[in-house]
Amino acid sequence: MNNYEHRSDSWTINDIETARHFRDLGVDSITTDFPKRIREGLK
């Protein structure tokens, strides 16, 4: 997703399936209200 030296950030992602989708797209960061839950769900 990042071919132009720009960051791609996503927010506010609070469910694991959406976080997985954005991770798979290659975003640089995911902002969430539940960092521990999302981090565990992305392992």
PDB file of N, H, CA, C and O in Angstrom:
ATOM      1  N   MET A   1       0.815  -1.180   0.000  1.00  0.00           N
ATOM      2  CA  MET A   1       0.000   0.000   0.000  1.00  0.00           C
ATOM      3  C   MET A   1       0.865   1.252   0.000  1.00  0.00           C
ATOM      4  O   MET A   1       0.413   2.313  -0.431  1.00  0.00           O
ATOM      5  N   ASN A   2       2.075   1.146   0.467  1.00  0.00           N
ATOM      6  H   ASN A   2       2.442   0.284   0.817  1.00  0.00           H
ATOM      7  CA  ASN A   2       2.876   2.343   0.679  1.00  0.00           C
ATOM      8  C   ASN A   2       4.039   2.389  -0.309  1.00  0.00           C
ATOM      9  O   ASN A   2       5.169   2.045   0.039  1.00  0.00           O
ATOM     10  N   ASN A   3       3.761   2.810  -1.529  1.00  0.00           N
ATOM     11  H   ASN A   3       2.843   3.088  -1.812  1.00  0.00           H
ATOM     12  CA  ASN A   3       4.797   2.887  -2.552  1.00  0.00           C
ATOM     13  C   ASN A   3       5.311   4.297  -2.783  1.00  0.00           C
ATOM     14  O   ASN A   3       6.200   4.495  -3.611  1.00  0.00           O
ATOM     15  N   TYR A   4       4.776   5.278  -2.077  1.00  0.00           N
ATOM     16  H   TYR A   4       4.053   5.117  -1.405  1.00  0.00           H
ATOM     17  CA  TYR A   4       5.090   6.666  -2.365  1.00  0.00           C
ATOM     18  C   TYR A   4       5.704   7.408  -1.190  1.00  0.00           C
ATOM     19  O   TYR A   4       5.629   8.636  -1.131  1.00  0.00           O
ATOM     20  N   GLU A   5       6.305   6.693  -0.260  1.00  0.00           N
ATOM     21  H   GLU A   5       6.366   5.696  -0.308  1.00  0.00           H
ATOM     22  CA  GLU A   5       6.945   7.282   0.911  1.00  0.00           C
ATOM     23  C   GLU A   5       5.982   8.119   1.752  1.00  0.00           C
ATOM     24  O   GLU A   5       6.378   9.120   2.348  1.00  0.00           O
ATOM     25  N   HIS A   6       4.730   7.706   1.794  1.00  0.00           N
ATOM     26  H   HIS A   6       4.408   6.893   1.310  1.00  0.00           H
ATOM     27  CA  HIS A   6       3.729   8.330   2.655  1.00  0.00           C
ATOM     28  C   HIS A   6       3.293   7.298   3.683  1.00  0.00           C
ATOM     29  O   HIS A   6       3.304   6.095   3.423  1.00  0.00           O
ATOM     30  N   ARG A   7       2.914   7.785   4.843  1.00  0.00           N
ATOM     31  H   ARG A   7       2.905   8.762   5.054  1.00  0.00           H
ATOM     32  CA  ARG A   7       2.377   6.895   5.872  1.00  0.00           C
ATOM     33  C   ARG A   7       0.891   6.697   5.627  1.00  0.00           C
ATOM     34  O   ARG A   7       0.194   7.603   5.170  1.00  0.00           O
ATOM     35  N   SER A   8       0.425   5.509   5.935  1.00  0.00           N
ATOM     36  H   SER A   8       0.991   4.773   6.306  1.00  0.00           H
ATOM     37  CA  SER A   8      -1.013   5.253   5.900  1.00  0.00           C
ATOM     38  C   SER A   8      -1.421   4.785   7.292  1.00  0.00           C
ATOM     39  O   SER A   8      -1.029   3.711   7.748  1.00  0.00           O
ATOM     40  N   ASP A   9      -2.210   5.610   7.945  1.00  0.00           N
ATOM     41  H   ASP A   9      -2.528   6.483   7.574  1.00  0.00           H
ATOM     42  CA  ASP A   9      -2.666   5.330   9.303  1.00  0.00           C
ATOM     43  C   ASP A   9      -4.172   5.085   9.275  1.00  0.00           C
ATOM     44  O   ASP A   9      -4.888   5.663   8.457  1.00  0.00           O
ATOM     45  N   SER A  10      -4.637   4.240  10.161  1.00  0.00           N
ATOM     46  H   SER A  10      -4.056   3.771  10.826  1.00  0.00           H
ATOM     47  CA  SER A  10      -6.076   3.979  10.261  1.00  0.00           C
ATOM     48  C   SER A  10      -6.524   4.215  11.693  1.00  0.00           C
ATOM     49  O   SER A  10      -5.797   3.911  12.639  1.00  0.00           O
ATOM     50  N   TRP A  11      -7.707   4.752  11.846  1.00  0.00           N
ATOM     51  H   TRP A  11      -8.298   4.999  11.078  1.00  0.00           H
ATOM     52  CA  TRP A  11      -8.264   4.972  13.173  1.00  0.00           C
ATOM     53  C   TRP A  11      -9.759   5.077  13.061  1.00  0.00           C
ATOM     54  O   TRP A  11     -10.211   5.365  11.952  1.00  0.00           O
ATOM     55  N   THR A  12     -10.514   4.898  13.975  1.00  0.00           N
ATOM     56  H   THR A  12     -10.147   4.664  14.875  1.00  0.00           H
ATOM     57  CA  THR A  12     -10.328   4.165  15.210  1.00  0.00           C
ATOM     58  C   THR A  12     -10.858   2.755  14.959  1.00  0.00           C
ATOM     59  O   THR A  12     -12.055   2.568  14.741  1.00  0.00           O
ATOM     60  N   ILE A  13      -9.979   1.781  14.989  1.00  0.00           N
ATOM     61  H   ILE A  13      -9.007   1.934  15.166  1.00  0.00           H
ATOM     62  CA  ILE A  13     -10.318   0.388  14.689  1.00  0.00           C
ATOM     63  C   ILE A  13     -10.419  -0.360  16.013  1.00  0.00           C
ATOM     64  O   ILE A  13      -9.428  -0.512  16.726  1.00  0.00           O
ATOM     65  N   ASN A  14     -11.633  -0.828  16.338  1.00  0.00           N
ATOM     66  H   ASN A  14     -12.439  -0.704  15.759  1.00  0.00           H
ATOM     67  CA  ASN A  14     -11.840  -1.478  17.631  1.00  0.00           C
ATOM     68  C   ASN A  14     -12.248  -2.945  17.530  1.00  0.00           C
ATOM     69  O   ASN A  14     -12.430  -3.595  18.560  1.00  0.00           O
ATOM     70  N   ASP A  15     -12.397  -3.484  16.322  1.00  0.00           N
ATOM     71  H   ASP A  15     -12.249  -2.956  15.486  1.00  0.00           H
ATOM     72  CA  ASP A  15     -12.693  -4.913  16.247  1.00  0.00           C
ATOM     73  C   ASP A  15     -11.579  -5.630  15.488  1.00  0.00           C
ATOM     74  O   ASP A  15     -10.954  -5.069  14.588  1.00  0.00           O
ATOM     75  N   ILE A  16     -11.353  -6.851  15.864  1.00  0.00           N
ATOM     76  H   ILE A  16     -11.860  -7.307  16.596  1.00  0.00           H
ATOM     77  CA  ILE A  16     -10.192  -7.601  15.397  1.00  0.00           C
ATOM     78  C   ILE A  16     -10.263  -7.885  13.896  1.00  0.00           C
ATOM     79  O   ILE A  16      -9.244  -7.794  13.211  1.00  0.00           O
ATOM     80  N   GLU A  17     -11.430  -8.224  13.375  1.00  0.00           N
ATOM     81  H   GLU A  17     -12.258  -8.298  13.932  1.00  0.00           H
ATOM     82  CA  GLU A  17     -11.535  -8.527  11.942  1.00  0.00           C
ATOM     83  C   GLU A  17     -11.173  -7.312  11.094  1.00  0.00           C
ATOM     84  O   GLU A  17     -10.485  -7.446  10.082  1.00  0.00           O
ATOM     85  N   THR A  18     -11.626  -6.141  11.493  1.00  0.00           N
ATOM     86  H   THR A  18     -12.185  -6.033  12.315  1.00  0.00           H
ATOM     87  CA  THR A  18     -11.278  -4.926  10.753  1.00  0.00           C
ATOM     88  C   THR A  18      -9.795  -4.632  10.889  1.00  0.00           C
ATOM     89  O   THR A  18      -9.154  -4.217   9.923  1.00  0.00           O
ATOM     90  N   ALA A  19      -9.245  -4.840  12.071  1.00  0.00           N
ATOM     91  H   ALA A  19      -9.766  -5.176  12.856  1.00  0.00           H
ATOM     92  CA  ALA A  19      -7.809  -4.630  12.277  1.00  0.00           C
ATOM     93  C   ALA A  19      -7.004  -5.572  11.391  1.00  0.00           C
ATOM     94  O   ALA A  19      -5.994  -5.164  10.818  1.00  0.00           O
ATOM     95  N   ARG A  20      -7.432  -6.819  11.271  1.00  0.00           N
ATOM     96  H   ARG A  20      -8.253  -7.150  11.737  1.00  0.00           H
ATOM     97  CA  ARG A  20      -6.737  -7.775  10.398  1.00  0.00           C
ATOM     98  C   ARG A  20      -6.804  -7.319   8.941  1.00  0.00           C
ATOM     99  O   ARG A  20      -5.822  -7.414   8.204  1.00  0.00           O
ATOM    100  N   HIS A  21      -7.958  -6.830   8.544  1.00  0.00           N
ATOM    101  H   HIS A  21      -8.756  -6.753   9.143  1.00  0.00           H
ATOM    102  CA  HIS A  21      -8.127  -6.350   7.172  1.00  0.00           C
ATOM    103  C   HIS A  21      -7.137  -5.224   6.868  1.00  0.00           C
ATOM    104  O   HIS A  21      -6.452  -5.256   5.846  1.00  0.00           O
ATOM    105  N   PHE A  22      -7.064  -4.234   7.755  1.00  0.00           N
ATOM    106  H   PHE A  22      -7.621  -4.208   8.585  1.00  0.00           H
ATOM    107  CA  PHE A  22      -6.160  -3.114   7.522  1.00  0.00           C
ATOM    108  C   PHE A  22      -4.698  -3.536   7.625  1.00  0.00           C
ATOM    109  O   PHE A  22      -3.855  -3.033   6.882  1.00  0.00           O
ATOM    110  N   ARG A  23      -4.391  -4.449   8.535  1.00  0.00           N
ATOM    111  H   ARG A  23      -5.076  -4.857   9.138  1.00  0.00           H
ATOM    112  CA  ARG A  23      -3.025  -4.979   8.608  1.00  0.00           C
ATOM    113  C   ARG A  23      -2.649  -5.646   7.291  1.00  0.00           C
ATOM    114  O   ARG A  23      -1.553  -5.439   6.772  1.00  0.00           O
ATOM    115  N   ASP A  24      -3.565  -6.445   6.758  1.00  0.00           N
ATOM    116  H   ASP A  24      -4.456  -6.612   7.180  1.00  0.00           H
ATOM    117  CA  ASP A  24      -3.300  -7.145   5.503  1.00  0.00           C
ATOM    118  C   ASP A  24      -3.168  -6.182   4.328  1.00  0.00           C
ATOM    119  O   ASP A  24      -2.489  -6.489   3.348  1.00  0.00           O
ATOM    120  N   LEU A  25      -3.807  -5.029   4.419  1.00  0.00           N
ATOM    121  H   LEU A  25      -4.358  -4.780   5.215  1.00  0.00           H
ATOM    122  CA  LEU A  25      -3.645  -4.000   3.389  1.00  0.00           C
ATOM    123  C   LEU A  25      -2.283  -3.328   3.479  1.00  0.00           C
ATOM    124  O   LEU A  25      -1.816  -2.724   2.513  1.00  0.00           O
ATOM    125  N   GLY A  26      -1.643  -3.436   4.655  1.00  0.00           N
ATOM    126  H   GLY A  26      -2.024  -3.926   5.439  1.00  0.00           H
ATOM    127  CA  GLY A  26      -0.301  -2.882   4.815  1.00  0.00           C
ATOM    128  C   GLY A  26      -0.244  -1.495   5.422  1.00  0.00           C
ATOM    129  O   GLY A  26       0.718  -0.761   5.196  1.00  0.00           O
ATOM    130  N   VAL A  27      -1.274  -1.117   6.201  1.00  0.00           N
ATOM    131  H   VAL A  27      -2.055  -1.713   6.385  1.00  0.00           H
ATOM    132  CA  VAL A  27      -1.214   0.198   6.836  1.00  0.00           C
ATOM    133  C   VAL A  27      -0.026   0.267   7.785  1.00  0.00           C
ATOM    134  O   VAL A  27       0.440  -0.754   8.291  1.00  0.00           O
ATOM    135  N   ASP A  28       0.454   1.477   8.020  1.00  0.00           N
ATOM    136  H   ASP A  28       0.076   2.307   7.609  1.00  0.00           H
ATOM    137  CA  ASP A  28       1.605   1.673   8.902  1.00  0.00           C
ATOM    138  C   ASP A  28       1.218   1.639  10.371  1.00  0.00           C
ATOM    139  O   ASP A  28       2.028   1.248  11.211  1.00  0.00           O
ATOM    140  N   SER A  29      -0.004   2.042  10.694  1.00  0.00           N
ATOM    141  H   SER A  29      -0.662   2.360  10.011  1.00  0.00           H
ATOM    142  CA  SER A  29      -0.421   2.016  12.094  1.00  0.00           C
ATOM    143  C   SER A  29      -1.931   1.869  12.188  1.00  0.00           C
ATOM    144  O   SER A  29      -2.676   2.250  11.284  1.00  0.00           O
ATOM    145  N   ILE A  30      -2.354   1.307  13.307  1.00  0.00           N
ATOM    146  H   ILE A  30      -1.748   0.997  14.041  1.00  0.00           H
ATOM    147  CA  ILE A  30      -3.768   1.169  13.627  1.00  0.00           C
ATOM    148  C   ILE A  30      -3.976   1.826  14.978  1.00  0.00           C
ATOM    149  O   ILE A  30      -3.336   1.459  15.963  1.00  0.00           O
ATOM    150  N   THR A  31      -4.866   2.791  15.021  1.00  0.00           N
ATOM    151  H   THR A  31      -5.386   3.089  14.221  1.00  0.00           H
ATOM    152  CA  THR A  31      -5.221   3.443  16.276  1.00  0.00           C
ATOM    153  C   THR A  31      -6.489   2.776  16.798  1.00  0.00           C
ATOM    154  O   THR A  31      -7.429   2.535  16.040  1.00  0.00           O
ATOM    155  N   THR A  32      -6.510   2.480  18.090  1.00  0.00           N
ATOM    156  H   THR A  32      -5.746   2.675  18.706  1.00  0.00           H
ATOM    157  CA  THR A  32      -7.632   1.765  18.687  1.00  0.00           C
ATOM    158  C   THR A  32      -7.841   2.216  20.126  1.00  0.00           C
ATOM    159  O   THR A  32      -6.936   2.753  20.765  1.00  0.00           O
ATOM    160  N   ASP A  33      -9.048   1.987  20.617  1.00  0.00           N
ATOM    161  H   ASP A  33      -9.783   1.551  20.098  1.00  0.00           H
ATOM    162  CA  ASP A  33      -9.339   2.224  22.032  1.00  0.00           C
ATOM    163  C   ASP A  33      -8.946   1.019  22.882  1.00  0.00           C
ATOM    164  O   ASP A  33      -8.938   1.103  24.110  1.00  0.00           O
ATOM    165  N   PHE A  34      -8.619  -0.105  22.235  1.00  0.00           N
ATOM    166  H   PHE A  34      -8.625  -0.173  21.237  1.00  0.00           H
ATOM    167  CA  PHE A  34      -8.330  -1.360  22.932  1.00  0.00           C
ATOM    168  C   PHE A  34      -7.026  -1.972  22.430  1.00  0.00           C
ATOM    169  O   PHE A  34      -7.052  -3.039  21.816  1.00  0.00           O
ATOM    170  N   PRO A  35      -5.885  -1.325  22.675  1.00  0.00           N
ATOM    171  CA  PRO A  35      -4.622  -1.799  22.102  1.00  0.00           C
ATOM    172  C   PRO A  35      -4.249  -3.224  22.501  1.00  0.00           C
ATOM    173  O   PRO A  35      -3.759  -3.980  21.662  1.00  0.00           O
ATOM    174  N   LYS A  36      -4.463  -3.603  23.735  1.00  0.00           N
ATOM    175  H   LYS A  36      -4.861  -2.988  24.416  1.00  0.00           H
ATOM    176  CA  LYS A  36      -4.081  -4.950  24.162  1.00  0.00           C
ATOM    177  C   LYS A  36      -4.908  -6.001  23.422  1.00  0.00           C
ATOM    178  O   LYS A  36      -4.358  -6.988  22.933  1.00  0.00           O
ATOM    179  N   ARG A  37      -6.209  -5.799  23.338  1.00  0.00           N
ATOM    180  H   ARG A  37      -6.656  -4.997  23.735  1.00  0.00           H
ATOM    181  CA  ARG A  37      -7.089  -6.754  22.656  1.00  0.00           C
ATOM    182  C   ARG A  37      -6.731  -6.860  21.168  1.00  0.00           C
ATOM    183  O   ARG A  37      -6.671  -7.963  20.625  1.00  0.00           O
ATOM    184  N   ILE A  38      -6.496  -5.735  20.516  1.00  0.00           N
ATOM    185  H   ILE A  38      -6.545  -4.839  20.958  1.00  0.00           H
ATOM    186  CA  ILE A  38      -6.158  -5.754  19.097  1.00  0.00           C
ATOM    187  C   ILE A  38      -4.793  -6.398  18.880  1.00  0.00           C
ATOM    188  O   ILE A  38      -4.627  -7.203  17.963  1.00  0.00           O
ATOM    189  N   ARG A  39      -3.823  -6.053  19.707  1.00  0.00           N
ATOM    190  H   ARG A  39      -3.958  -5.399  20.451  1.00  0.00           H
ATOM    191  CA  ARG A  39      -2.479  -6.636  19.578  1.00  0.00           C
ATOM    192  C   ARG A  39      -2.549  -8.156  19.716  1.00  0.00           C
ATOM    193  O   ARG A  39      -1.932  -8.878  18.933  1.00  0.00           O
ATOM    194  N   GLU A  40      -3.298  -8.645  20.708  1.00  0.00           N
ATOM    195  H   GLU A  40      -3.799  -8.059  21.344  1.00  0.00           H
ATOM    196  CA  GLU A  40      -3.438 -10.092  20.901  1.00  0.00           C
ATOM    197  C   GLU A  40      -4.145 -10.736  19.709  1.00  0.00           C
ATOM    198  O   GLU A  40      -3.782 -11.833  19.286  1.00  0.00           O
ATOM    199  N   GLY A  41      -5.151 -10.054  19.173  1.00  0.00           N
ATOM    200  H   GLY A  41      -5.446  -9.163  19.518  1.00  0.00           H
ATOM    201  CA  GLY A  41      -5.908 -10.602  18.052  1.00  0.00           C
ATOM    202  C   GLY A  41      -5.130 -10.641  16.755  1.00  0.00           C
ATOM    203  O   GLY A  41      -5.481 -11.395  15.848  1.00  0.00           O
ATOM    204  N   LEU A  42      -4.076  -9.841  16.650  1.00  0.00           N
ATOM    205  H   LEU A  42      -3.790  -9.229  17.387  1.00  0.00           H
ATOM    206  CA  LEU A  42      -3.282  -9.799  15.431  1.00  0.00           C
ATOM    207  C   LEU A  42      -2.086 -10.741  15.468  1.00  0.00           C
ATOM    208  O   LEU A  42      -1.327 -10.809  14.501  1.00  0.00           O
ATOM    209  N   LYS A  43      -1.908 -11.463  16.557  1.00  0.00           N
ATOM    210  H   LYS A  43      -2.524 -11.408  17.343  1.00  0.00           H
ATOM    211  CA  LYS A  43      -0.780 -12.406  16.646  1.00  0.00           C
ATOM    212  C   LYS A  43      -1.025 -13.604  15.768  1.00  0.00           C
ATOM    213  O   LYS A  43      -0.190 -14.507  15.708  1.00  0.00           O
TER     214      LYS A  43
END
